[in-house]
């Protein structure tokens, strides 16, 4: 259907036999079938082609790594549509305080506007999976404001979430050992300035609070 609309497609397929079949079946169409792992090859193809949208049915074991890489490298296109397992979708759009809320949730929600388009039942696929899937639309954006130091922001969030169920004050020692951060006291002052209680757990902090906290630390 996409090809029938005149689109030019570049697709990745890791199965060499299936690549051969696709190339033969789609001979003469505006499609480039690349054999290999998308996680290892997407950067080179991005630099070769002008890409205006990304579409993908992402297996659970690579979905978070793929989406994280696109966000972190600022490679989301204006339109990005992914089909992911329902459990993965819940992690992406999760809210503070929920069990599914994680550093990945924060990364996604601070780097994109996300719309949950809807559920796809197992009957929508062949072979039929045992789980439900959801389709999501992601558009690149900074809905909570500009992040002054993206690398430091990611390190702050991931380090804080690395020991779930521990309170934020226990994270300060780990942050203090990282060269990208100022002194423990400076980080502690930033938490207090943002009125974030160090007795809270990281999963209680909203994406917007992580952004403002990170920006304050970056300026200290």
N, C-alpha and C positions, 0 to 999 in steps of 0.2 A: 504493500500500500504506500509506503514512503517513497519507494522508487517510482511508482506510478504518478506521483505528484511532481516529479522532476528533480528530486533532491539528489545530491551527490553524497554517497555514503562511504565512509571508511570504517570497517568493522574488524574486530579482533576475534580470532578463534584459536584455541590452544590445541585442538584435535586436528592433526595433519590430514587425516582421511576425510574429515568433514570439510576442511578447507578446500581440498581437491573437488569434492562434490559441489560445494557452493560456487566455486569458480567456473565449473562446467555448466551448472544449472543456470547461473546468472550471466553467462557469457554475453557480451554486448551491452550490458546494462551499466549505468553510472555507479559502479560499486567497486571498491578496492578491498579485497579480503586479505588480511594480514595474519600470517600464522605466528602465534606466540602469546606470551603472557602480557595482558594489557598493562599490568603494574610495572613491567620492565620496559615497555616500549612506547607508552603513550606520550612521553615528553618529546621524543624524537618526531613523532607524527604530528604533534601539536605545532612544532616549529616548521614543519614542511607545508602544512595546509592551513588555510583560513577556515577555522571552525566556528560556526555560529550557534551550534547547539550540540548537546551531548545526550544520548539516550542509552539506557542500559538496564538489563535485567541482571541484578547483582547477586551472586551467591552470598550466603550469610558470612562465610569465612573470609571474604575479601571486601565486603560492602563498606565496613568502617574504614579500612585502610585506603580504599579508593576515594571515598568521599573526603576523608581527611587530607589526602594528598592534593586533591583538587582545590580545596579551600586554602590550605597552607601555602601553596604555590601560586595562589591567585589565578587559577586556571579555570574557574567556573565560567561558562559561557553565559550569554544573556538568558538562555533557556536550558535547563538541565532536568531531564525527567528520568527518574529511576524507579524500577520495580524492585522492592526489597521484601524480605519476610516481615510479617506483621510485628514480630518481636523487635526487629531492627528499627522499624518505623517508630515504635514506642520509645526506643532509646533516643532517636533523633529529636523528637518533638516533646520529650518529657519535661515536666515542670519541677521546680524545686520541691524537695520534700518527698518525692516519689522514689520508690526503689530503683526505677529505671533511669533516674537522673544521674548523669555522670559527666566526666570531663568531656566526653564525646558530644553529649547534649549541648554543653556550653560552647564548644568549638563550632558546631553546626549553627546554633542560633545566633552567634555573634558574627558569623561570616556570611549569612544568607537569610533571605526571606523564604520561609518554607511553607508550602501548602500541601496538606494531605488531600490528595485528589479522591481517594476512595479505595475500597477493598476489592481484591480480585480473588475469587474462590478457586480452590484447587482444580475445578473443572475448566478453568480458563487456560490450562497448560497441558502439554503432552511431553513426556509422561506426567501423569497426575501426581503432584506432590502431596505430602501429608499435612502441610501447613497452609494457612492463609497468607496471602501477600497483599501489599498495599503499594499504590503508585503515589509518588511524591514529586512535586515541582519545586526546584530550588533556583532562586535568582540571586546573584551575588549582590551583597549589600552589607552595610555596617549599621544595623538597626539600633544599636545602643551607642553609636558614636564611634569616632576614629580611635583605633588602638595604636597608641604611641610606639610601642615596641612589641610587635607581634610575636617574636621569638621568646621574649621574656614573659609575655602573657600566657603563651602555651605552656611554658615551663612552670609558671606559677600555678596554673589550673591543674595540670597533670600531677605535679608534686603534691598539691593539696589533696587531691582525690586518690593518691596512690595507696593510702591506708584508710579505706572506708570505715566509717563508724568511729574514727578517732576525731577528737575535737581540734579546732583550728590551732590552738596554742601548741599542740604536739607537732604541727607541721612546721613551726618556726625554726626548729633545729635543723630540719632537712633543708629548708630554704637558705639558712645561714651558711650551709656548707657548699652552696652553689656559687660559682664565680660571677654569674650574671646578676646577682642580687647584692644590694647594699647590706649593711650590718643588720643583725637580728633586731636591734632596737629601732632602726629606721623602718623596717618592715612592720614591726609592732605598732609604731606610731601611725603608719599609713592605715592599718586596720582600725585603730581608734578614731582617726580623722574621718573615716568613712562610716563611723558608728556601727562597725561590725563586731559583734561580741565574740571574743576568742573562745568562749565556751560552746559556741555553736559548732556543728559539723559542716564540712564543706558542701554537702548536698542541700543545705538550707539556704545557700547564697545564690541569688538570682544571676542570670547572665549579665544583666546591666551592672550589678554590683561588682562582679569580677572585672568588668571593663574599667570602671572608675577606680577601683583599687589598684589594678595594674598600672593605669596611667599615673596615679599618684606615686607609686613606687618608682616608675620610670623617671620621674622628675626629681626624686630625692637624691 
